[in-house]
Amino acid sequence: MSQTLDTPRTPAPAQAPLDAAALAALHGLSVSNARPSLPQYVRQLWARRHFITAFATAKLTAQYSQAKLGQLWQVMTPLLNAAVYYLIFGLLLGTSRGIDDFVPFLVTGVFVFTFTQSSVMAGTRAVSGNLGLVRALHFPRASLPIALCLQQLQQLLFSMAALAVILFCFGVPPTWSWFLVVPALALQFAFNTGLALVMARLGSKTPDLAQLMPFVMRTWMYASGVMFSIKQVLPEHGVPQFAKVLLECNPAAVYIDLVRYALIDSFDAGQLPYGVGAMWALALGWAVALCVGGFIYFWKAEETYGRG
Amino acid sequence: MADTLIETPTAPELDEIHEVDETDGETRTPTVVADGVDIVYRVTGTGAGRGSATAALNRIIRRKKHAARGMREVHAVRNVSFTAYKGEAIGLIGTNGSGKSTLLRAVAGLLPTENGRIYTNGQPSLLGVNAAMMNDLTGERNVVLGGLAMGMSREQVRERYDDIVEFSGINEKGDFITLPMRTYSSGMAARLRFSIAAAKDHDVLLIDEALATGDRKFQKRSEARIRELRATAGTVFLVSHNNKSIRDTCDRVLWLERGELRMDGPTAEVLQEYEKFTGAGK
């Protein structure tokens, strides 16, 4: 087939007197695909808040819609998860030594850590797993990791309801301090979202991270005192001081300890590695640092998402 | 094509500067200006077997290096320039793989250009709402989700919900809008998608082969809706392999072949050449 090209016939005589850039400028056209400024970006994101919440809820509902038990799995999944950890670490390995109320201690740890874990995992795939959406529609891309973290937050609410029942069954009395869970989890949510934004950008460039992250997250979980008490176990094994500080200040451990402190009666201030005020300061510091840093880091690559 | 492009003096947009064309005195407002656009895809995963794992590692380690091994460049669009005006419906034709969809995505600002620039009026939207929809959710919830994804407010979605459902005709044969989308036939799903996307007023609407699905009756209705959008809003771009639907809706056609703009002109003229080229006749 012959491929001789006709010279493109230009029907728009307007191109003759003006060049494209000048013509565009004259009529106030803007370059498509330019990154908005940070305040603009925040405004755009705020304008899309209904999309973000609708997307999160839709994801959550779609998750179990094919299962026979349907939304019951929202509560069953965390309960089964806790049961497995109890079987292994409580009954078989006996890491419960020296911990009062081991089951509430463990289950709280598992649920709180799962919140961060699933947020990070979802964040890693937020852009790379939704390329179709990114390539088809215009919206601030940060909507995706934020919506997915919101979905995890909704999931956490189901876990918390299950936790309340477990605490009650194991004779932990409800007190006013239970309400401290709300600020603790709010800070954790901010932390998770920031981390998910960072992971979303990394994951969009290197999708392989999604394969790697489960191992990283599992290591992090074992290091965060989910199924043992960092304070009691580490000195027995002669762990150097800097490692102990590192483990105790790691954000997952901080949020877990704060929630335990709020919920479990026997987990008093003596169990915390630092004073109550210091713990809250740490929780706030991590949340603000990740939330702001992660957001800016994600925004910096806004125009590149969905490429390639 | 001149008569559709003349702006009456009573046009509501008073703040717009109109360019007076010296040759035939028309007043036209450009909505999309493409200036020497080149688009290059970089494709990984073409590594032909040998040492592909190490090649991958290599790629990750020195990502900054240009065109690492196992990476291929595909030059999808080459030096395309055109200016689209308000009130135009422009068809994009060309054989498969000629860069039509790529060019649309770039106009929508969803693909970065390698060289050249694309200037647009407002935010062109690609009729791609399907990406936001979830098969496990009911049609009802998808209408809301899709509307929000396109940037409509909750109130707008609520207002237009009935129109969207009615236009899609999903409920003509029973209460199907409350069923999960996975139970829909592909035609039904496509109709719902188009209905959602067309519910919003767009400055520049880009449609990629959306009219290929659905029965003839629905196609007619969609074409009418496109003409309506054109009248109220601005510019419509339509990618299609259906020459008839191009002829029915467009007044100007861009013909892309191998990423190059081969012809740009009134529908009848370009289609005639194109049909000669593809040997399709009528």
Contacts between the chains, C-beta under 8 A, distances in Angstrom:
chain1	res1	chain2	res2	distance
A	3	B	257	7.8
A	3	B	258	7.5
A	5	B	257	7.8
A	5	B	260	6.5
A	5	B	262	6.0
A	6	B	262	6.0
A	6	B	263	5.8
A	6	B	273	7.6
A	8	B	261	4.9
A	8	B	262	6.9
A	8	B	263	6.4
A	8	B	264	5.5
A	9	B	263	6.2
A	9	B	264	6.0
A	9	B	265	5.2
A	10	B	264	6.6
A	11	B	252	7.0
A	11	B	264	6.1
A	11	B	265	5.1
A	11	B	266	7.2
A	12	B	82	7.3
A	12	B	83	4.7
A	12	B	85	7.5
A	13	B	21	6.1
A	13	B	22	7.5
A	13	B	23	4.6
A	13	B	24	7.7
A	14	B	19	6.2
A	14	B	21	5.9
A	14	B	28	7.0
A	14	B	30	7.1
A	14	B	83	6.0
A	15	B	81	7.5
A	15	B	83	6.1
A	17	B	22	6.6
A	18	B	19	7.8
A	19	B	35	7.8
A	20	B	33	5.1
A	20	B	34	7.6
A	20	B	35	3.4
A	20	B	36	7.8
A	20	B	81	6.8
A	20	B	83	7.4
A	20	B	117	7.4
A	20	B	119	7.1
A	21	B	35	6.6
A	21	B	117	7.2
A	21	B	119	7.6
A	23	B	19	7.4
A	23	B	30	6.1
A	23	B	33	5.8
A	23	B	83	6.8
A	23	B	119	8.0
A	24	B	30	7.3
A	24	B	33	4.7
A	24	B	35	7.8
A	24	B	119	3.4
A	26	B	17	6.3
A	26	B	19	6.7
A	27	B	16	7.3
A	27	B	17	6.4
A	27	B	19	7.1
A	27	B	29	6.0
A	27	B	30	5.4
A	27	B	121	7.0
A	28	B	17	7.9
A	28	B	121	7.3
A	29	B	30	6.8
A	29	B	31	7.6
A	29	B	32	7.7
A	29	B	33	6.0
A	29	B	119	3.8
A	29	B	120	5.8
A	29	B	121	5.2
A	30	B	119	6.5
A	30	B	120	6.7
A	31	B	117	5.6
A	31	B	118	6.9
A	31	B	119	5.9
A	31	B	120	7.9
A	32	B	106	7.7
A	32	B	107	6.9
A	32	B	108	7.1
A	32	B	109	3.3
A	32	B	118	5.1
A	32	B	119	7.3
A	32	B	120	4.7
A	32	B	123	7.7
A	32	B	124	6.9
A	33	B	106	7.8
A	33	B	109	3.8
A	33	B	110	7.3
A	33	B	111	7.6
A	33	B	112	5.7
A	33	B	113	7.7
A	33	B	118	7.6
A	47	B	151	7.6
A	48	B	148	7.8
A	48	B	151	7.1
A	50	B	148	5.3
A	50	B	153	6.9
A	50	B	154	5.1
A	51	B	145	7.9
A	51	B	148	4.0
A	51	B	149	5.6
A	51	B	151	7.7
A	54	B	144	6.3
A	54	B	145	5.4
A	54	B	148	5.0
A	55	B	132	7.8
A	55	B	145	6.8
A	55	B	148	7.8
A	55	B	149	7.5
A	58	B	134	5.7
A	58	B	137	5.7
A	58	B	141	6.4
A	58	B	145	5.3
A	59	B	134	7.6
A	61	B	136	7.7
A	61	B	137	6.6
A	61	B	141	7.7
A	62	B	134	4.9
A	62	B	135	8.0
A	62	B	136	3.9
A	62	B	137	5.6
A	65	B	136	4.3
A	65	B	137	7.4
A	65	B	180	6.9
A	66	B	136	6.5
A	130	B	131	8.0
A	132	B	131	4.2
A	133	B	131	4.3
A	133	B	132	5.7
A	133	B	149	7.5
A	134	B	110	7.7
A	135	B	105	6.7
A	135	B	110	5.4
A	135	B	111	7.7
A	135	B	128	7.6
A	135	B	131	7.4
A	136	B	110	7.2
A	136	B	126	5.8
A	136	B	128	2.9
A	136	B	129	7.4
A	136	B	130	7.3
A	136	B	131	3.9
A	136	B	132	7.7
A	137	B	125	7.6
A	137	B	126	7.2
A	137	B	128	5.9
A	137	B	129	7.0
A	137	B	131	6.3
A	137	B	132	6.2
A	137	B	149	5.6
A	137	B	150	6.6
A	138	B	108	7.2
A	138	B	109	6.8
A	138	B	110	7.3
A	138	B	123	5.7
A	138	B	125	6.6
A	138	B	151	7.2
A	139	B	149	6.8
A	139	B	151	6.8
A	205	B	63	7.7
A	206	B	60	6.4
A	208	B	60	7.5
A	303	B	112	6.7
A	304	B	112	7.3
A	306	B	110	6.3
A	306	B	111	7.7
A	307	B	111	7.0
A	307	B	112	6.1
A	308	B	41	6.9
A	308	B	42	5.3
A	308	B	43	7.5
A	308	B	44	7.5
